[in-house]
Amino acid sequence: MKKFTVVPLMFLLGGCYGVGSQRLDHDQLDYSQALIGSSKQQTLLNVVRLRYADTPGFLDTTQLISGYQLQRNISIGVGSDSTPVRPAGAIGAQIQESPTFTFQPVTGDAYAQSFLRPLPPGSLLPLAMGGLPIDILFRLSVQSVNLINNAGAIGGDVGRGSPEFFELIYDLRRLQIAGLLGIQLEHSEEIPGKTPAFDRVFLTVSSTTDPLLADVVKSTRRFFEMGPKDERVEVIYGAGRPQHGQIRLLTRTMLGVLGQIAYQIDVPQEDIDSGRTLPKIILIGRNTKPTVFVHVSNERPRLSFVSIKYNNRFYYISDTDFPSKLGFTMLQILMELSKTTKNPGAVLTIPVNG
C-alpha cells in the first residue's frame, strides 16, 4: 500500500514546483495580446470621439505585475482510540493569481509633447525605410508638401486637399516599390567626444533605365525643383515655398492625424442633420477611399479587427479590409512614436483579485 500512496504524492509536489516557469510563456502572450487589443480600442474610441467633437482621453499602461502564491499542505495522523487502528491523512495545494495594473493618464506636459507637437520629419520619414508604404504614411501624417495640401480634419468641401498631393504620393509609392526612393540621415555638425543626433533628412530619387519609371523620376524631380542630375533634396519642416535644394514638409500632430481619420467616417445622416457632427471629408484626386474605413452598425460586428461601442452604436474596422487594417496599424505605430518619456504625475494602480 505504501508504494501506491507515496508515488502520487511525489508527482503532485513535483508538478507544483514548476508553476513559475510553466506560466511564463502563457502569461507573456496573453498579456501582450490584451495590451495590444486595449490600445487599439482606445485609439478607435478617440477617433470616434473626435468625429462627434467629444473630448479624447489617453491612459497608458505603465506597469503590469502578475504574482502567484502557491500554498501546499500535507497532514497524516493515526487514530489510537479506534479499533482497528486506521491511519488518516490529507493533501492539499492552492494557487492564487494576483495581477496588478498601473495606469498613467496622459496630461499636461506629456499630453502636449505626445499629441500637440508636430511629428518631426527626422523621426517620420525613416519609417518608410523600414518598408511602410510612403503614400499611406504621408496621407496620415503630412499636411502639406511645399505648396500642395493633404485633406484636412474638417467636414464638407473645405479641407478636401489638392489633387496634386495624391498624385505625388502615388508616384512616391511607385518609386519606393522599385527601390528608387531612399531616405538619408546626416549630422549637421560634429561634436568632439559626443555622438550628435541625426538632424538632417534627405530624400533621394535615383535614376533608372526603365522608360515608365524614368518618367516618374523626371516628374518627381521636377516637382521638387531638382536639377536633371540631382538625386537628393533636403527635407525641412514647415509650409510654403522651399529654397532650392529643399522640400518643405508640414507634418501633423497626433491629434491632427486622429482628426483627419475621424472626419472620413461615414456616420448616419441623422447625426449630421441633427447637428451632432459635420459631414465627412470629400476626398478628391486619384484615391478617394478613406485611409481607414470605419463601419457603423447598430449591432455588434461578428468579424472585426477592432471594435468599440459609442452612444449605443458599434464602430469597427472589418477584419477582411487589409488596407484599413494596415492604415490603422500605421496609426498605432505613429502613436507609439509620438509618446514622450515625461512622467505625467498621476498614477492609478488597480489590483485584480480573481
ZAMI-747581 format. One record per atom (N, C-alpha, C): x, y, z; residue in one letter. Coordinates in steps of 0.05 Angstrom, whole numbers, padded with zeros to 5 digits, always signed. Each point is the difference from the previous one (the first is absolute). Layout:
XYZA;...
END
This chain:
+00016-00024+00000M;-00016+00024+00000M;+00017+00025+00000M;+00024+00000+00014K;+00016+00023+00001K;+00010+00009-00027K;+00005-00019-00017K;+00010+00007-00027K;-00021+00016-00016K;-00024-00007+00002F;-00021+00013-00016F;-00009+00027+00012F;+00005+00005+00026T;-00008+00025+00012T;+00023+00021-00002T;+00025-00008+00000V;+00022+00019-00001V;+00005+00010-00028V;-00003-00016-00021V;+00006+00008-00027V;-00018+00023-00009V;-00026-00001+00003P;-00017+00023-00008P;+00008+00025+00016P;+00008-00002+00025L;+00008+00023+00015L;+00025+00013-00012L;+00019-00015-00009M;+00024+00011-00012M;-00006+00014-00026M;-00019-00012-00016F;-00007+00013-00025F;-00014+00027+00005F;-00016+00002+00020L;-00015+00024+00007L;+00020+00022+00008L;+00019-00006+00018L;+00019+00020+00010L;+00019+00008-00022L;+00008-00020-00017G;+00019+00007-00021G;-00013+00019-00021G;-00026-00004-00005G;-00013+00018-00019G;-00003+00028+00010G;-00004+00003+00026C;-00004+00027+00011C;+00025+00017-00002C;+00023-00012+00002Y;+00025+00016+00000Y;+00005+00012-00028Y;-00014-00008-00021G;+00005+00011-00027G;-00020+00021-00008G;-00015+00011+00019V;-00021+00019-00006V;+00011+00025-00014V;+00021+00012+00011G;+00011+00025-00011G;+00009-00003-00029G;+00017-00019-00006S;+00010-00003-00027S;-00021-00009-00019S;-00019-00016+00009Q;-00020-00010-00018Q;-00020+00022-00007Q;-00004+00020+00017R;-00019+00022-00005R;+00012+00022-00017R;+00026+00002-00003L;+00013+00023-00013L;-00010+00004-00028L;+00002-00021-00017D;-00008+00003-00028D;-00029+00007-00003D;-00016-00014+00016H;-00029+00004-00002H;-00008+00029+00008H;+00011+00010+00022D;-00007+00027+00010D;+00011+00021-00018D;+00025-00003-00010Q;+00012+00020-00017Q;-00017+00004-00025Q;-00008-00021-00013L;-00016+00002-00025L;-00028+00012+00006L;-00013-00010+00022D;-00027+00009+00006D;+00000+00030+00007D;+00018+00009+00017Y;+00000+00028+00008Y;+00009+00018-00024Y;+00018-00010-00017S;+00008+00016-00023S;-00024+00004-00019S;-00016-00021-00005Q;-00023+00003-00017Q;-00021+00018+00013Q;-00003-00002+00026A;-00020+00017+00014A;+00008+00030-00001A;+00026+00006+00003L;+00010+00027-00001L;-00004+00012-00028L;+00007-00016-00020I;-00003+00010-00028I;-00029+00004-00006I;-00017-00018+00008G;-00029+00002-00005G;-00012+00025+00013G;+00007+00005+00025S;-00010+00023+00014S;+00010+00026-00012S;+00025+00000-00010S;+00011+00024-00013S;-00015+00006-00026S;-00006-00021-00015K;-00015+00004-00025K;-00028+00011+00006K;-00013-00010+00020Q;-00026+00010+00007Q;+00000+00029+00009Q;+00020+00007+00016Q;+00003+00027+00010Q;+00004+00020-00024Q;+00016-00008-00019T;+00005+00017-00023T;-00025+00004-00017T;-00014-00022-00005L;-00024+00002-00016L;-00022+00016+00015L;-00002-00003+00026L;-00019+00015+00015L;+00006+00030-00001L;+00025+00007+00001N;+00007+00029-00001N;-00005+00011-00028N;+00004-00016-00021V;-00007+00008-00027V;-00030+00006-00002V;-00016-00017+00011V;-00029+00004-00002V;-00008+00023+00018V;+00012+00004+00023R;-00006+00023+00016R;+00005+00026-00014R;+00023+00002-00014L;+00006+00024-00015L;-00020+00004-00023L;-00011-00021-00011R;-00020+00002-00021R;-00024+00015+00010R;-00006-00003+00026Y;-00024+00013+00012Y;+00008+00023+00018Y;+00024+00011-00004A;+00010+00023+00016A;+00000-00006+00030A;+00005-00025+00006D;+00002-00009+00028D;+00029+00001+00009D;+00005+00002+00026T;+00027+00002+00010T;+00014-00027-00001T;+00023-00001-00013P;+00016-00025+00000P;+00014-00003+00026P;+00006-00025+00008G;+00015-00005+00024G;+00019-00023-00004G;+00023+00002+00013F;+00021-00020-00004F;+00010-00010+00027F;+00001-00026+00003L;+00009-00013+00024L;+00021-00021-00007L;+00024+00004+00009D;+00022-00019-00006D;+00004-00021+00022D;+00003-00025-00008T;+00007-00021+00019T;+00030+00000+00003T;+00009+00008+00024T;+00029+00003+00005T;+00013-00023+00014T;-00016-00016+00014Q;+00011-00023+00015Q;-00021-00022+00003Q;+00009-00024-00003L;-00017-00023+00004L;+00015-00021+00016L;-00011-00007+00023I;+00013-00020+00017I;-00020-00023+00004I;+00009-00024-00007S;-00017-00024+00004S;+00014-00018+00020S;-00011-00001+00024G;+00012-00017+00021G;-00016-00025+00006G;+00014-00020+00009Y;-00013-00026+00006Y;+00008-00007+00029Y;-00019-00011+00014Q;+00005-00010+00027Q;-00008-00030+00001Q;+00020-00016+00006L;-00004-00029+00001L;-00001-00009+00029L;-00022-00013+00008Q;-00003-00011+00027Q;-00003-00030-00001Q;+00016-00014+00016R;-00002-00029+00001R;-00002-00009+00029R;-00015-00020+00005N;-00002-00011+00027N;-00004-00030-00002N;+00013-00014+00019I;-00002-00029+00002I;-00004-00007+00030I;-00019-00016+00005S;-00005-00009+00028S;-00005-00030+00001S;+00013-00013+00019I;-00002-00029+00003I;-00005-00005+00030I;-00020-00016+00007G;-00005-00006+00028G;-00009-00029+00004G;+00002-00009+00024V;-00009-00027+00008V;-00018+00001+00023V;-00024-00011-00003G;-00019+00000+00022G;+00005-00023+00019G;+00007+00006+00025S;+00006-00022+00019S;-00024-00010+00016S;-00022+00014-00001D;-00023-00008+00015D;-00020-00017-00016D;+00009-00007-00024S;-00018-00016-00017S;+00010-00028-00003S;-00018-00018-00005T;+00008-00028-00004T;-00013-00010-00026T;+00016-00010-00019P;+00030+00000+00001P;+00011+00028-00005P;+00026+00004+00005V;+00013+00025-00003V;+00003+00006-00030V;-00010+00024-00009R;+00000+00007-00028R;+00014+00027-00004R;+00020+00001-00018P;+00013+00026-00006P;-00019+00018-00016P;+00003+00027+00003A;-00015+00020-00014A;+00018+00022-00010A;-00005+00012-00023G;+00017+00021-00010G;-00015+00017-00020G;+00013+00023-00007A;-00011+00018-00020A;+00022+00014-00014A;-00004+00005-00026I;+00020+00014-00017I;-00015+00023-00014I;+00011+00024+00001G;-00013+00023-00013G;+00019+00019-00013G;-00008+00013-00021A;+00017+00020-00013A;-00019+00021-00012A;+00009+00025+00002Q;-00017+00023-00010Q;+00018+00020-00013Q;-00007+00009-00024I;+00014+00020-00015I;-00017+00025-00003I;+00010+00023+00009Q;-00015+00025-00001Q;+00015+00020-00018Q;-00014+00011-00020E;+00011+00020-00018E;-00009+00028+00008E;+00018+00019+00001S;-00007+00027+00008S;+00013+00021-00019S;-00010+00004-00024P;+00011+00020-00018P;-00006+00029+00009P;+00019+00018-00005T;-00003+00028+00007T;+00007+00017-00024T;-00017+00018-00008F;+00004+00018-00023F;+00004+00028+00009F;+00019+00014-00011T;+00005+00028+00006T;-00004+00017-00025T;-00017+00020+00003F;-00007+00018-00023F;+00009+00029+00006F;+00007+00014-00021Q;+00006+00028+00003Q;-00016+00016-00021Q;-00018+00018+00009P;-00014+00017-00019P;+00020+00019-00013P;-00002+00004-00027V;+00017+00017-00015V;-00011+00029+00002V;+00013+00016+00016T;-00010+00028+00004T;+00024+00019+00000T;-00007+00026+00001G;+00021+00020+00004G;+00021+00000-00021G;+00025+00001+00009D;+00024+00001-00017D;+00001-00025-00019D;-00006-00023+00012A;+00001-00025-00016A;-00020+00001-00022A;-00024+00011+00005Y;-00021+00002-00020Y;+00009+00019-00023Y;+00012+00022+00008A;+00009+00020-00020A;+00022-00012-00017A;+00019-00014+00012Q;+00022-00011-00015Q;-00008-00023-00018Q;-00019-00016+00010S;-00008-00024-00015S;-00021+00005-00022S;-00018+00019+00005F;-00023+00002-00018F;-00003+00028-00013F;+00013+00020+00011L;-00002+00027-00011L;+00026+00009-00014L;+00021-00016+00000R;+00025+00006-00013R;+00000-00013-00027R;+00006+00016-00022P;+00002-00013-00026P;+00020-00022-00001P;-00006-00021-00015L;+00019-00022-00003L;+00025+00010-00016L;+00024-00003+00011P;+00024+00009-00014P;+00006-00016-00024P;+00007+00012-00023P;+00007-00015-00024P;+00022-00020+00005P;+00019+00007+00017G;+00022-00018+00006G;-00008-00026+00013G;-00023+00000+00013S;-00010-00025+00012S;-00021-00013-00017S;-00013+00016-00017L;-00022-00010-00016L;+00009-00015-00025L;+00018+00013-00016L;+00008-00011-00026L;+00015-00026+00002L;+00017-00004+00021P;+00013-00026+00001P;-00019-00024+00002P;-00025+00005+00007L;-00019-00023+00001L;-00004-00011-00028L;+00003+00017-00021A;-00002-00010-00027A;+00024-00018-00007A;+00023+00005+00013M;+00023-00017-00005M;-00005-00029+00011M;-00017-00002+00020G;-00007-00026+00011G;-00021-00015-00016G;-00010+00011-00022G;-00018-00014-00017G;-00029+00010+00002G;-00006+00019+00018L;-00027+00011+00001L;-00007+00015-00025L;-00023-00004-00012P;-00007+00015-00025P;+00001+00030+00004P;+00015+00014-00016I;+00004+00028+00004I;-00025+00016-00007I;-00017-00010-00018D;-00024+00014-00007D;-00019+00000+00024D;-00003-00022+00014I;-00018-00001+00023I;+00013+00017+00023I;+00026-00001+00002L;+00014+00015+00021L;-00005+00030-00004L;+00001+00009-00025F;-00004+00029-00006F;-00030+00007+00004F;-00018-00018-00008R;-00028+00006+00003R;-00008+00003+00029R;+00013-00015+00017L;-00006+00001+00029L;+00013+00024+00013L;+00026+00005-00005S;+00016+00017+00017S;+00010+00026-00012S;-00005+00005-00026V;+00010+00024-00013V;-00023+00017-00009V;+00000+00026+00007Q;-00021+00018-00007Q;+00006+00013-00027Q;+00025+00006-00006S;+00007+00012-00025S;+00028-00006-00008S;+00005-00001-00026V;+00027-00002-00012V;+00004+00024-00018V;+00019+00017+00008N;+00003+00026-00015N;-00026+00015+00001N;-00013+00004-00023L;-00024+00017-00001L;-00025-00016-00006L;+00001-00027+00002I;-00024-00016-00005I;-00008-00013+00027I;-00027-00002+00003N;-00011-00008+00026N;-00013-00028-00001N;+00003-00014+00022N;-00015-00024+00005N;-00028+00008+00010N;-00018-00019+00001A;-00027+00005+00011A;+00003+00007+00030A;-00016+00019+00009G;+00001+00008+00028G;-00022-00012+00017G;+00001+00004+00026A;-00019-00011+00018A;-00024+00018+00003A;-00013+00006-00022I;-00024+00017+00000I;-00021-00014-00018I;-00025+00001+00008G;-00020-00013-00016G;-00008+00016-00024G;-00014-00012-00018G;-00011+00013-00024G;+00021+00004-00021G;-00004+00020-00018D;+00018+00005-00022D;+00026+00013+00009D;+00000+00014+00023V;+00024+00013+00009V;+00020-00021+00010V;+00025+00003-00008G;+00020-00019+00010G;+00001-00025-00017G;-00009+00000-00025R;+00001-00024-00016R;+00028-00006-00010R;+00017+00020+00000G;+00027-00004-00009G;+00004+00006-00029G;+00025-00001-00010S;+00007+00005-00028S;+00003-00027-00014S;-00011-00002-00025P;+00004-00025-00015P;+00030-00005-00005P;+00016+00021-00002E;+00029-00004-00004E;+00013-00015+00023E;-00011+00003+00024F;+00012-00014+00023F;-00003-00030-00003F;-00023-00008-00009F;-00005-00029-00003F;+00015-00011-00024F;+00004+00016-00021E;+00017-00009-00022E;+00029-00003+00009E;+00009+00018+00017L;+00028-00001+00009L;+00005-00025+00017L;-00017-00005+00019I;+00005-00023+00017I;-00004-00027-00015I;-00017+00001-00021Y;-00002-00024-00017Y;+00026-00005-00014Y;+00013+00021-00011D;+00026-00003-00013D;+00022-00008+00020D;-00001+00011+00023L;+00020-00007+00021L;-00002-00029+00007L;-00024-00011+00001R;-00004-00028+00007R;+00011-00017-00023R;-00004+00007-00025R;+00010-00015-00022R;+00031+00000+00001R;+00012+00022+00006L;+00029+00001+00002L;+00010-00016+00024L;-00015+00000+00022Q;+00007-00016+00023Q;+00000-00030-00006Q;-00021-00009-00014I;-00002-00028-00007I;+00023-00008-00019I;+00008+00018-00017A;+00021-00006-00019A;+00028+00003+00012A;+00002+00009+00024G;+00025+00004+00014G;+00015+00025-00009G;-00014+00019-00012L;+00012+00024-00010L;-00003+00024+00020L;-00014-00005+00022L;-00004+00021+00020L;+00014-00007+00025L;+00014+00019+00012G;+00015-00006+00024G;+00000+00023+00019G;+00008-00005+00025I;+00002+00020+00021I;+00028-00001+00011I;+00012+00023+00003Q;+00027+00002+00011Q;-00001+00019+00025Q;+00014-00009+00021L;+00001+00016+00024L;+00030+00008+00005L;+00004+00026+00006E;+00027+00010+00004E;+00001+00017+00025E;+00025+00003+00010H;+00005+00019+00022H;+00005+00028-00012H;-00010+00020+00014S;+00005+00027-00009S;+00028+00009+00007S;+00011-00009+00022E;+00027+00007+00009E;+00011-00021+00018E;+00026-00002+00001E;+00013-00019+00017E;+00007+00013+00027E;-00006-00014+00021I;+00005+00009+00028I;+00021-00018+00012I;+00024+00011+00007P;+00021-00016+00011P;-00009-00015+00025P;+00005-00026+00000G;-00007-00017+00024G;-00029-00008+00002G;-00017+00009-00019K;-00028-00007+00002K;-00010-00009-00028K;-00021-00017+00001T;-00012-00008-00025T;-00024+00017-00006T;+00001+00018-00020P;-00022+00018-00005P;-00024-00014-00011P;-00023+00012+00003A;-00025-00012-00009A;-00002+00004-00031A;-00015-00018-00012F;-00005+00003-00029F;-00021+00022-00004F;+00008+00025-00005D;-00019+00022-00002D;-00003+00010-00028D;+00011-00013-00020R;-00004+00008-00028R;-00011-00025-00015R;-00021+00005-00015V;-00014-00021-00014V;+00000+00006-00030V;+00008-00020-00016F;+00000+00004-00029F;-00017-00022-00013F;-00014+00008-00021L;-00016-00018-00017L;+00016-00004-00026L;+00005-00025-00007T;+00015-00006-00024T;-00019-00012-00021T;+00004+00009-00025V;-00015-00011-00023V;+00021-00009-00020V;+00003-00026-00003S;+00021-00011-00017S;-00009-00002-00029S;+00019+00000-00018S;-00006-00003-00028S;-00005-00029-00008S;-00012-00004-00023T;-00006-00027-00009T;-00001+00000-00031T;+00004-00024-00011T;-00002-00003-00029T;-00027-00010-00009T;-00017-00007+00019D;-00027-00008-00006D;-00016+00024-00011D;-00010-00001-00024P;-00013+00023-00012P;-00024+00010+00015P;-00016-00018+00011L;-00024+00008+00015L;+00008+00014+00026L;+00018-00013+00015L;+00009+00012+00025L;+00017+00025-00004L;+00013+00001-00023A;+00016+00024-00005A;-00017+00025-00002A;-00024-00003-00011D;-00019+00023-00001D;-00009+00008+00028D;-00004-00021+00018V;-00008+00006+00027V;+00023+00015+00015V;+00024-00010-00005V;+00024+00013+00012V;+00002+00029-00009V;-00004+00004-00025K;+00002+00027-00012K;-00021+00019+00012K;-00025-00009+00001S;-00022+00017+00010S;+00004+00006+00030S;+00009-00020+00015T;+00005+00003+00029T;+00022+00021+00005T;+00022-00002-00015R;+00022+00019+00003R;-00010+00028-00009R;-00016+00001-00020R;-00010+00026-00009R;-00017+00013+00022R;-00017-00016+00013F;-00017+00011+00021F;+00017+00010+00023F;+00022-00014+00007F;+00017+00009+00022F;+00021+00020-00010F;-00002+00010-00025E;+00018+00020-00011E;+00029-00010+00002E;+00004-00025-00006M;+00027-00011+00000M;+00012+00002-00029M;+00026+00002-00002G;+00013+00001-00026G;-00001-00028-00013G;+00006-00001-00026P;-00001-00026-00014P;+00019-00021+00012P;+00022+00009+00011K;+00019-00018+00012K;-00001-00002+00030K;-00018+00016+00012D;-00002-00001+00029D;-00015-00025+00009D;+00011-00014+00020E;-00013-00024+00009E;-00010+00002+00029E;+00004+00022+00013R;-00010+00002+00027R;-00007+00029+00006R;-00019+00003+00019V;-00009+00027+00008V;-00005-00002+00030V;+00006+00022+00014E;-00003+00000+00029E;-00029+00006+00008E;-00009-00014+00021V;-00027+00003+00010V;+00000+00019+00024V;-00015+00022-00001I;-00001+00020+00021I;-00029+00002+00010I;-00003+00001+00027Y;-00027+00003+00011Y;-00011+00028-00006Y;-00025+00001-00008G;-00013+00026-00003G;-00017+00000-00025G;-00014+00022-00004A;-00018+00004-00023A;+00011+00022-00018A;-00011+00002-00024G;+00008+00022-00018G;+00019-00009-00022G;+00010+00019-00014R;+00018-00005-00023R;+00028-00006+00011R;+00012-00022-00009P;+00027-00007+00010P;+00022+00014-00015P;+00024+00000+00011Q;+00023+00010-00013Q;+00010-00022-00019Q;+00019+00007-00018H;+00010-00020-00018H;+00015-00021+00015H;-00006-00026-00006G;+00013-00022+00013G;-00014-00009+00026G;-00024+00011+00004Q;-00015-00007+00024Q;-00029-00008-00006Q;-00012-00015+00018I;-00029-00007-00001I;-00012+00011+00026I;-00021+00014-00002R;-00015+00009+00024R;-00021-00021+00007R;+00003-00012+00023L;-00018-00021+00009L;-00014+00009+00026L;-00025+00005-00002L;-00016+00008+00024L;-00013-00025+00011L;+00010-00010+00022T;-00011-00024+00012T;-00022+00007+00020T;-00016-00020+00006R;-00023+00003+00018R;+00007-00007+00029R;-00016+00009+00018T;+00001-00010+00027T;-00017-00026+00001T;+00003-00015+00021M;-00015-00025+00002M;-00030+00006+00002M;-00008+00022+00013L;-00028+00007+00000L;-00010+00006-00029L;+00018+00013-00016G;-00007+00005-00028G;-00003-00026-00015G;+00017-00020+00005V;-00002-00026-00014V;-00026-00013+00008V;-00006-00001+00026L;-00025-00012+00009L;-00025+00014-00012L;+00001+00027+00000G;-00022+00015-00010G;-00005-00004-00030G;+00022-00003-00015Q;-00003-00004-00029Q;-00014-00026-00006Q;+00007-00021+00016I;-00014-00026-00003I;-00029+00002+00009I;-00004+00015+00022A;-00027+00003+00011A;-00020+00011-00020A;+00009+00021-00014Y;-00019+00013-00019Y;-00002-00014-00026Y;+00012-00024-00003Q;-00005-00017-00023Q;-00021-00022+00007Q;-00009-00001+00025I;-00020-00020+00007I;-00027+00008-00011I;-00013-00018-00014D;-00026+00005-00011D;-00021-00006+00021D;-00008+00020+00015V;-00019-00004+00022V;-00029+00002-00011V;-00019-00010+00016P;-00028+00002-00009P;-00008+00029-00006P;-00017+00004-00020Q;-00008+00026-00009Q;-00015+00015+00022Q;-00015-00015+00017E;-00015+00013+00021E;+00018+00014+00020E;+00025-00010+00004D;+00018+00014+00018D;+00010+00026-00012D;+00002+00001-00026I;+00008+00025-00014I;-00023+00020+00000I;-00025-00010-00006D;-00023+00018-00001D;-00007+00012+00028D;+00005-00016+00021S;-00006+00010+00027S;+00021+00019+00010S;+00023+00002-00013G;+00021+00018+00009G;+00020-00013+00019G;-00002-00026+00004R;+00019-00014+00018R;+00028-00001-00011R;+00003+00000-00027T;+00026+00000-00013T;-00002+00012-00027T;+00023+00004-00013L;+00001+00012-00027L;+00001-00022-00021L;-00005+00008-00025P;+00003-00020-00022P;+00029-00009-00002P;+00004-00023-00012K;+00027-00011-00002K;+00016+00015-00021K;+00026-00004+00001I;+00018+00012-00020I;-00005-00013-00028I;-00004+00016-00020I;-00003-00010-00027I;+00027+00001-00014I;+00013-00023-00003L;+00027+00000-00011L;-00002+00002-00031L;+00021+00012-00011I;+00001+00003-00029I;+00027-00010-00009I;+00003-00004-00026G;+00026-00009-00011G;-00001-00029-00007G;+00024-00012+00000R;+00003-00028-00009R;-00014-00019+00019R;+00002+00004+00026N;-00010-00019+00019N;-00020+00013+00019N;-00025-00006-00004T;-00021+00012+00017T;-00010-00018+00022T;+00013-00023+00003K;-00008-00019+00022K;+00013+00009+00026K;-00015-00001+00022P;+00012+00008+00026P;+00025-00017+00006P;+00019+00012+00014T;+00024-00014+00008T;-00007-00024+00018T;-00019+00005+00018V;-00010-00021+00018V;-00030+00000-00002V;-00012-00021-00010F;-00029-00001-00004F;-00013-00011+00026F;-00014+00018+00014V;-00014-00008+00025V;-00029-00004-00005V;-00010-00024+00006H;-00028-00006-00004H;-00016+00008+00025H;-00026+00005-00004V;-00018+00007+00021V;-00024-00019-00001V;-00007-00012+00023S;-00022-00019+00000S;-00015+00002+00027S;-00025-00007-00001N;-00016-00001+00024N;+00003-00027+00015N;+00013-00020-00014E;+00004-00026+00012E;+00030-00006+00002E;+00007-00016+00020R;+00028-00007+00004R;+00011-00015-00024R;+00022+00008-00011P;+00011-00014-00024P;+00010-00028+00007P;-00004-00018-00019R;+00009-00028+00005R;+00029-00004-00005R;+00011+00015-00020L;+00028-00003-00007L;+00013+00027-00003L;+00017+00008+00019S;+00011+00026+00000S;+00029-00001+00008S;+00016+00019-00010F;+00028+00003+00007F;+00002+00015+00027F;-00018+00019+00004V;-00003+00015+00025V;-00028+00012+00000V;-00013+00001+00023S;-00027+00011+00001S;-00004+00013+00028S;-00016+00021+00000I;-00007+00013+00026I;-00030+00008-00002I;-00011+00006+00023K;-00028+00009+00002K;+00000+00028+00010K;-00015+00017-00015Y;-00001+00029+00007Y;-00029+00009-00006Y;-00013+00011+00021N;-00027+00010-00003N;-00019-00020-00013N;+00001-00025+00010N;-00018-00021-00008N;+00004-00009-00029N;+00023+00006-00012R;+00006-00010-00026R;+00028-00013+00001R;+00004-00018-00018F;+00026-00014-00002F;+00016+00011-00024F;+00025+00007+00006Y;+00018+00010-00021Y;+00023-00020-00002Y;+00006-00009-00024Y;+00019-00021-00003Y;+00015+00001-00027Y;+00023-00014+00000I;+00015-00004-00025I;-00002-00029-00007I;-00008-00006-00024S;-00004-00027-00009S;+00026-00015-00001S;-00001-00025+00009D;+00024-00017+00000D;+00008-00009-00029D;-00018+00004-00019T;+00006-00007-00027T;+00008+00024-00017T;+00003+00023+00012D;+00008+00024-00014D;+00030+00005+00006D;+00017-00012-00016F;+00029+00002+00005F;+00011+00029-00002F;-00008+00016-00020P;+00010+00028-00001P;-00006+00016+00026P;-00025-00004+00010S;-00007+00015+00024S;+00015-00011+00024S;+00004-00026+00002K;+00016-00011+00022K;+00028+00010-00001K;+00012+00002-00024L;+00027+00010-00003L;+00001+00029+00009L;-00019+00016-00009G;-00001+00028+00007G;-00003+00004+00030G;-00016-00016+00013F;-00004+00002+00029F;+00024-00009+00015F;+00014-00021-00010T;+00025-00009+00013T;+00021+00022-00002T;+00002+00013-00023M;+00019+00022-00003M;-00008+00023+00019M;-00025+00005+00004L;-00009+00020+00019L;+00009-00008+00028L;-00001-00025+00008Q;+00010-00009+00026Q;+00030+00004+00002Q;+00014-00005-00021I;+00029+00005+00000I;+00007+00029+00004I;-00015+00018-00013L;+00004+00028+00003L;-00007+00009+00029L;-00020-00013+00012M;-00007+00006+00028M;+00023-00007+00018M;+00013-00022-00004E;+00022-00008+00016E;+00024+00018-00005E;+00004+00008-00025L;+00022+00018-00007L;-00003+00027+00014L;-00024+00009+00004S;-00005+00027+00011S;+00002+00001+00030S;+00000-00023+00013K;-00001-00001+00029K;+00026+00012+00012K;-00003+00013+00023T;+00022+00012+00014T;+00007-00016+00025T;+00024+00003+00010T;+00008-00014+00025T;-00006+00017+00024T;-00012+00023-00003K;-00007+00017+00023K;-00020-00013+00017K;+00003+00001+00026N;-00019-00012+00019N;-00022+00020+00006N;-00025-00006-00007P;-00022+00018+00004P;-00008+00004+00029P;+00010-00017+00018G;-00005+00004+00028G;-00022-00018+00011G;-00024+00003-00009A;-00022-00016+00011A;+00003-00030-00007A;-00003-00017+00019V;+00002-00029-00004V;-00024-00014+00011V;-00011-00018-00014L;-00023-00016+00008L;+00008-00029+00000L;+00000-00013+00024T;+00007-00028+00002T;-00025-00016+00008T;-00005-00021-00015I;-00024-00016+00004I;+00009-00029+00005I;-00003-00010+00025P;+00004-00028+00005P;-00024-00016-00009P;+00005-00023-00011V;-00022-00017-00010V;+00000-00026+00016V;-00021-00006+00014N;-00002-00025+00015N;-00020-00018-00014N;+00010-00023-00009G;-00017-00019-00014G;-00017-00016+00019G;
END
